[in-house]
């Protein structure tokens, strides 16, 4: 099926669960029916993960360039960056080498997508400490993509089959989140989120905007951000024709969204949006010390290329033990494949 998009899937931090879940996801027949996945990272790491960790019956096709891709069952295509020294490698350990390897796989995926050699990118988790030890001083994937693509306003959209959440601020200390709120930023996030949701569902998405303070500030009693910043942004969005309500108390807005009131919730800061989505999509079994369910995907909006990602971390405590759940990566690849088949602009109406 030549129409299947070619997607670049990054290795993530090689000391984490990224290589393991990549093997498991990419050998999934449902994924191979939707797209042609190209792993970007280190061939030795991927060969070791497939053979020694997963015990997969597959062959590694080590590529030097994208045209060497082989579209055949039982083959994992790896664009080999030769970025890991086997003698220095250890699962579950933070290291500058692995941070640099994770960065290089992301940078290469971005390069290929900008050049049109691949149709989109899907990222496995990296470790922010390792990334910074390598001298790559970014807060995370979103910031790397924004910097290397030259994108302006970007936003993080988290979603599963029941809930969609977009963030006004993300990887900053909570004490700084208020300073980063602005009418312009909130309005830009509403525009990005509305355009993205239209690609996955309703033609006129209903958007709920969360307040920043407890009880949405109680008319200024608990804070002024709602009255001075958020409400004016919502009013301007209404004037532009968006079906938007807010600011609404964060302790009820997500329940309303689950009950059918909203197709998208705009969260003001990282944990305000992440906690409800992960409470829905992640399930931990303490008796087995396992995560049977890891549902959810992270999509970066506002980029000139497609980027979808798993919605979990490197899980160093489980790396190299064949215990990692690939569900979030499978979902991310499905979303990227869908987006690759539908590429309107994401900048709003």
N, C-alpha and C positions, 0 to 999 in steps of 0.2 A: 504494500500500500504506500506508494510514493508520497501521498498527501499527509502521512503522519508527520507531525512536526519533530524536528531534531532538537532535543532539549539537553542543555548542559547541566549535569548534576554534580555539584561540588562534593569533594570528599569530606569536608569538615575537618575538625581537629582529628588527626589520625590516632591520637591516644584515647579518643572517646568512642562513642557508639556509632558515629557516622559511617565508617566503612562497613560495619556489620549490617546496619539497617539498609544501606545502599545495595548490598548484595541481595538481601532478602526482597527488597522492593523491586529491583530491576529484573529479577527472575520471575516476578509475578506476571502470569500470562495476560492479565487484564491490562497491565501497564504496557506491555509490548504491543498490544492491540491498539493502544491509543497514541503511542509516540515511539520515537527512536531515541532512547536515552544514552547519552554519552557521559561517562564518568570523567571528572577532571580532577587529577591529583597525582598520586604515586602508584605505579603499577605493582611494585613490591608489596605495598601496604594492602592493596586490594586483593592481590593473589593470596596473601597470608590470611586475610579475613575470610575469603571464600573457602579456602582449603582447610585451614586450621581452626577457625572459629565456627563458621556456619556448616562446614562439611558439604558444601554445595557441589553438585555435579555440573560444572561449567568450565569454560575455557576463557582465559583472559586474552583479549586482543589488545596488545600495547601499541598505541598510535603515537606517531610523531606529529601528525597533522590530521585535520578533520576529514579530508577526502579518503583516508584509510579506513574509515568506519565500515564495519561489516554487519549487514542487517540479516542476522540469522539466529535461530533459536539456540539457546544454551551458550551464547557468547556474551561476555561482559566487555564492552569496548571502553578502554581507559586511555584518555589522553595523558601520557606519562610526562610529568614535570620533573621526575627524579629528584624529589625535594625532601626525602627522608633517608637518613643514614641508618640502615638496619642495626648496626652495632651500638647505636645510641638510643634506639627506640624502646619505649616501655609503655604498655597500656596503663591508663589511669594516672599518668604523671604530667603535671604542668611543666612545659618546657618551651624555650624560645624557638627551638627547631620546629616543634609541632605548630606553634603559633604562626611562624613564617610559612610553613607548608599550607596551613589553612588559608592564610592571606593570599598566597600565590594562586591557589586554586580558584578563589573568588575573583581575583584580578583577571585571571585568564578567561574565566567565564564571561565577565563583563566585556573584555576585549573582543571575544568571539561574537557576542550578541550585538555589540555596536557595529561590528564589521559585517553583520548579516550572515555569518557562517553558521550560527545556530538560531533557533526561533525564540528561545527564552531560556531562563536560568531557574534552577531549583537548588536551594542551599541546605546543606546539612549543618549541624550546630558547630560553632567554634567557641573557644574559651577566651573570654575577654582578658583574663590575666596573662595567658600565654601570648595572645596577640600583642599586648603592650610590652611584654618581655622581649618580643622580637623587634621592638622599635616601631611597631605599627600602632600609632596612638589614636585609635578610633573607639567609640563607645560600643560599636557592634556592626552588624551587617548593614543596617539601614544607612548608617553614616558612611560606610565604605562605598556603597552603591551611589549615594548622593554625590560624594566627592569625585569618584572616578567617571561618572557619567555627566557631571556638570549640571545636574538637575537642580531646580530651584526648590519650590515647595514639595516636600515628600511627606507621606503619612503612612503609618502602619495600620493595616486592616487585618484584624483577626476574625476568623469565621469557622463555623462548623455548619452542620445541616439545620441548626435551630437558632443560632444567634450570630449577628455580625456586629463587630465593635471597631470603631476607628478612633485613633488617639491624636489629641492635640499636642501633647508632649510625651516623651518616652524616657530615654535613658539619661535622666538628670536627677540630682538629689531632690527629694520632695520639697525641701525648703526653697528651692529655686523655681518650682513649677509655677507658682503664682506670678513670678516676674516674667515668665515666658508667655503667659496668656495675653492675647491681644485680639481685638475685634477682627483684624485682617487675617490672622492665623486661623481663628475658628471658622471664619467664612470660607477660607481656602480649603480647610479640611472637609467642611460640609459639601463643597463642590466636588472635591475628589471622591468622597465616599458615595455621593449620589450617582455619579457617573459609573463607578465600579459596580454598585449594586444593580444598576439597570442591566449590566452585562450578565448578571447571574440570575435575574428574576424579574420583579415588577417594573413596569415602564415608568411609574411615578412613585418611587420609594417613599415611605413614611419614615421620617427621621426624628428621633428623640435626642435632645441635647441635655446631657447631665450637668448639674451644678458642680461647683468646685468645693464648696463648704458643706458641712452638715446641714441637712434640711434646706439645701439651696440658699443658705445664708439667712433665712427667716427675715426677709426684707431688711437686710443690713445688720441684724442683731449679731450674726455669727461671721460676718465678712461682707465685703463690698464687691467682690469679683463678679457676682451674678448681675447685680444692678448696673455696674459701671462698664463691664466688658462683654459678658456672655449674652445678656438680654439684647443689647444693641446689635450684636452679630446675628442673633436669631431673627430680629426684626428686619434686618437687611436681607437675610436669606428668604424670608417670607415675601419681601418686596420683589425679589428676583424670580419668584414663582415656585420655590421649593416647598414641599409638604413637610414642614418642620415645626416642632413644638419644643419649648424649653425656656429657660433652664428648669429641669425637673430634679427632685432629690435623687441622688445616686442609689439610695437604699431601696427605692421602689422602681426605678426606670427599667432595670433589667428584667424584673418580674413582669412588667407591662409588655416588654418586647417579647418575652416568651409566651405571653398570653395573646399575642397577635396584634398589639397596638403599633409596633414599630418594625420596620424592616432593617433598620440600622440605628445603633446608638453611638453618639459621639461622646467619648470619655475625655476628661480633662488631663489625666495623668496616667502613668504606666499601670500601676496596680489597680486603679479604679476599673480599668477595662480588662486586664488580664485575669484577675481573680474570678469574676463570674464565668468567663469563658472556660477557664481551666477547671472550675468546679463542675461544669457541665460535661466537659469532654475527657477529663482525666479521671481514672479510677485506680486507686491503690488498694492492693490486697495485702494487709499486714501479715496475715498468716503465712503467705507464700513469699513475702517481701518482693512483690511483683506489681507491674503496672499492666493489667489486662487490657485497658482501654487508654489510648492516647490519640484522641481525635481533635482536629483543629489544624488550621493552616494560617500562616502569616504571609500576607501579600503586601509588597511595597508599592504604593500608588504615587504617581507623579513622575515616574522614571520614563526615559525614552525606550526602555526595554522591559521585558517581563521578568519579574522576580517573585517567586513563591518559595516558602520555606517551611520546614518543620516548626512546630510551636513548642519545642522543648530544648533542653540543654544537652551538653556533652555526656552527662551521666558517667563520669569517670569511675564511680564506684561499681558500675556494671560492665565496663568496657572489657572486651576480650573473653567474656563468659557465655556468649550465645544466649543472653537473656533479654536483649533489647527488642522492643516492639516497633515494627516498621510502619504502623498504621498512619501516623502523621505524615511520614514521607510519601506514602502511597497517595494520600489525599492531596498533598501539595503538588505532586506530579500530575494528578488528574486536573487540578485547577489550572496549572500552567499550560497543559495541553489544550484545555478549553479556551483559555485566553489567547493562546497562539493561533487559534482558528478564528478569532474575532478581535481585530486590533483597531477599534476606533480610538480617538484621542481621549485621554483621561482627565482633561483639564476642566471639565464641566460642560455646561450647555453651549 
